[in-house]
Amino acid sequence: MAKLQWKPGTLLAPNPPVLVSCGTVDKPNAMTAAWTGIVCSEPPMTYVSIRPSRYSHGIIREAGEFVINLPTEEIARATDFCGVRSGRDMDKLAACGLTAEPCHFVNAPAIAQCPISLECKVKEIVPLGSHDMFLAEIVGVNVDERYVDEKGALHIERCNLLAYAHGAYFGLGKRLGTFGFSVRKKPVSRRAPRKKPKK
């Protein structure tokens, strides 16, 4: 099958369309960003790339902290809204029915309707061109207890998280396997030993 050769672009998908919250609980702001991800596990580090013209850019640069909130299918419309409206003009959380709640390690608020929130402290700001990358350490993780079982395991598939690909929002769909399933040995069924017939 032939492939077309296109000019360089940002066609890496899917991405997580996260809600990046900043400011304070009393004066919160949130923006939608798909340019984010994990860059290190020890210490746990992430990034978010933001245009300097965005209202959140100045808030995060000054405060040195932000929260990455993972939105669900139920708040897809609010997630989109926060990406196309500016906090300079309105309280976006109030406008779309989202609730700011306090975090444990940063002053920036989390969004209550998101089942998972990552509290982040900025370590470095890297100008890249159209966007500045805020490289940050994850200093706390907040998880909705409804998705954690009695053994402490997170069932993330129940959260109905969003994905973003080529300008559109999607649900994650069905699970196809877990990490390492391609090389995992199949369990051997243990049969009970046959009893020898009595003579």
C-alpha positions as CSV (number, residue, x, y, z in Angstrom):
1,M,0.0,0.0,0.0
2,A,1.5,3.4,-1.1
3,K,1.9,6.2,1.4
4,L,1.7,9.9,0.6
5,Q,4.6,12.1,1.6
6,W,3.4,15.2,3.5
7,K,5.3,18.2,4.8
8,P,6.5,18.0,8.5
9,G,3.6,18.5,10.9
10,T,2.1,17.6,14.3
11,L,0.3,14.4,13.2
12,L,1.1,12.3,16.2
13,A,-2.1,10.8,17.6
14,P,-3.9,10.1,19.7
15,N,-3.0,12.6,22.4
16,P,-4.6,13.3,25.8
17,P,-6.6,16.5,25.6
18,V,-5.9,17.5,29.2
19,L,-7.3,20.4,31.2
20,V,-4.4,22.4,32.6
21,S,-5.6,24.3,35.6
22,C,-3.7,27.2,37.2
23,G,-4.2,30.3,39.4
24,T,-5.8,29.6,42.7
25,V,-9.0,28.0,44.0
26,D,-10.5,31.5,44.5
27,K,-9.4,32.7,41.1
28,P,-9.0,29.6,38.9
29,N,-8.3,29.3,35.2
30,A,-8.1,26.3,32.9
31,M,-7.0,25.7,29.3
32,T,-7.1,22.6,27.1
33,A,-3.8,21.2,25.8
34,A,-2.9,18.2,23.8
35,W,0.8,18.9,23.7
36,T,1.7,17.0,26.9
37,G,3.1,13.7,28.1
38,I,5.5,11.9,30.4
39,V,9.2,12.4,30.0
40,C,10.7,10.6,33.1
41,S,9.6,8.1,35.7
42,E,12.1,8.8,38.5
43,P,11.5,11.5,39.4
44,P,8.1,11.5,37.7
45,M,8.1,14.4,35.2
46,T,5.8,15.8,32.6
47,Y,5.5,18.7,30.3
48,V,2.9,21.0,28.8
49,S,3.6,23.2,25.7
50,I,1.8,26.5,25.7
51,R,1.8,29.4,23.3
52,P,3.1,32.6,25.0
53,S,0.0,34.4,23.9
54,R,-2.2,32.2,26.0
55,Y,-3.6,33.7,29.3
56,S,-2.5,30.6,31.2
57,H,1.1,31.0,30.0
58,G,1.7,34.1,32.2
59,I,0.0,32.6,35.2
60,I,2.0,29.4,35.1
61,R,5.3,31.2,34.4
62,E,4.7,33.5,37.4
63,A,3.4,30.8,39.8
64,G,5.8,28.0,38.7
65,E,3.1,25.4,39.1
66,F,0.0,23.9,37.4
67,V,-2.3,20.9,37.5
68,I,-2.9,18.4,34.6
69,N,-6.4,17.1,34.9
70,L,-7.6,14.1,32.8
71,P,-11.1,14.8,31.4
72,T,-13.8,12.3,30.7
73,E,-16.3,11.8,27.9
74,E,-19.0,13.4,30.1
75,I,-17.1,16.7,30.1
76,A,-16.0,16.6,26.5
77,R,-17.9,19.8,25.6
78,A,-16.4,21.7,28.6
79,T,-13.0,20.4,27.6
80,D,-13.4,21.8,24.1
81,F,-14.8,25.1,25.5
82,C,-11.7,25.7,27.7
83,G,-9.6,25.3,24.6
84,V,-11.4,27.9,22.5
85,R,-12.2,30.6,25.1
86,S,-9.8,32.8,27.0
87,G,-9.6,33.2,30.8
88,R,-8.9,36.9,30.1
89,D,-12.5,37.4,29.2
90,M,-14.4,35.1,31.6
91,D,-14.3,32.5,34.4
92,K,-14.2,29.4,32.1
93,L,-14.8,26.9,34.9
94,A,-17.9,28.7,36.0
95,A,-19.1,29.1,32.4
96,C,-19.1,25.3,31.8
97,G,-20.0,24.0,35.2
98,L,-16.5,22.8,36.4
99,T,-15.5,23.0,40.0
100,A,-12.0,24.1,41.3
101,E,-10.8,22.2,44.3
102,P,-7.7,22.6,46.4
103,C,-4.6,20.4,45.9
104,H,-2.1,19.1,48.5
105,F,1.3,20.3,47.2
106,V,0.6,23.2,44.9
107,N,-1.6,26.3,45.2
108,A,-3.1,25.8,41.7
109,P,-6.5,24.1,41.8
110,A,-7.5,20.7,40.5
111,I,-10.8,20.2,38.6
112,A,-13.3,18.1,40.7
113,Q,-15.0,16.6,37.6
114,C,-11.7,15.0,36.4
115,P,-11.0,11.5,38.0
116,I,-7.2,12.0,37.9
117,S,-5.2,15.2,38.5
118,L,-1.4,15.6,38.5
119,E,0.0,18.3,40.7
120,C,3.1,19.8,38.9
121,K,5.9,22.2,39.8
122,V,7.8,23.8,36.9
123,K,11.5,22.9,36.7
124,E,12.4,24.6,33.4
125,I,10.8,26.6,30.6
126,V,12.1,25.9,27.2
127,P,11.3,28.2,24.3
128,L,10.7,26.0,21.2
129,G,9.2,28.3,18.6
130,S,5.4,28.7,18.5
131,H,5.2,27.1,22.0
132,D,7.1,27.2,25.3
133,M,7.6,23.9,27.0
134,F,7.0,23.9,30.8
135,L,9.0,20.9,32.0
136,A,7.7,20.0,35.5
137,E,8.0,17.4,38.3
138,I,4.8,15.6,39.3
139,V,4.7,16.2,43.1
140,G,1.2,14.7,43.8
141,V,-1.5,12.6,42.1
142,N,-5.1,12.8,43.0
143,V,-7.4,9.9,42.1
144,D,-11.2,9.6,42.5
145,E,-11.8,6.8,45.0
146,R,-14.7,5.5,42.9
147,Y,-12.2,4.0,40.5
148,V,-10.0,2.3,43.1
149,D,-10.9,-1.1,44.3
150,E,-10.5,-2.5,47.9
151,K,-7.0,-3.7,47.0
152,G,-5.9,-0.2,46.0
153,A,-5.8,-0.9,42.2
154,L,-6.9,1.8,39.8
155,H,-9.4,0.7,37.2
156,I,-8.7,3.5,34.7
157,E,-10.8,1.9,32.0
158,R,-13.9,2.9,34.1
159,C,-13.0,6.6,33.9
160,N,-14.1,7.0,30.3
161,L,-11.1,9.3,29.5
162,L,-10.9,11.3,26.3
163,A,-8.4,11.0,23.4
164,Y,-7.6,13.7,20.8
165,A,-6.6,12.9,17.2
166,H,-6.4,15.1,14.2
167,G,-8.7,17.8,15.5
168,A,-11.4,15.5,17.0
169,Y,-12.2,14.0,20.4
170,F,-12.7,10.3,20.9
171,G,-13.5,7.9,23.7
172,L,-10.6,5.4,24.4
173,G,-12.5,2.3,23.3
174,K,-12.0,-1.2,24.4
175,R,-8.9,-2.5,26.1
176,L,-6.8,-4.8,23.8
177,G,-4.2,-5.9,26.3
178,T,-2.0,-4.9,29.2
179,F,1.7,-3.9,29.2
180,G,3.8,-6.9,28.2
181,F,0.9,-9.1,27.0
182,S,2.7,-9.8,23.7
183,V,5.4,-11.8,25.5
184,R,3.6,-13.1,28.5
185,K,3.4,-16.8,28.8
186,K,0.0,-18.3,28.8
187,P,-1.0,-19.9,32.1
188,V,-0.6,-23.7,32.1
189,S,-3.8,-25.5,33.1
190,R,-3.1,-27.9,35.9
191,R,-5.0,-31.1,35.7
192,A,-5.6,-33.3,38.6
193,P,-3.4,-36.4,38.5
194,R,-5.3,-39.4,37.2
195,K,-6.1,-42.0,39.8
196,K,-4.8,-45.5,39.1
197,P,-7.5,-48.1,38.6
198,K,-7.9,-50.5,41.6
199,K,-6.7,-54.0,40.9
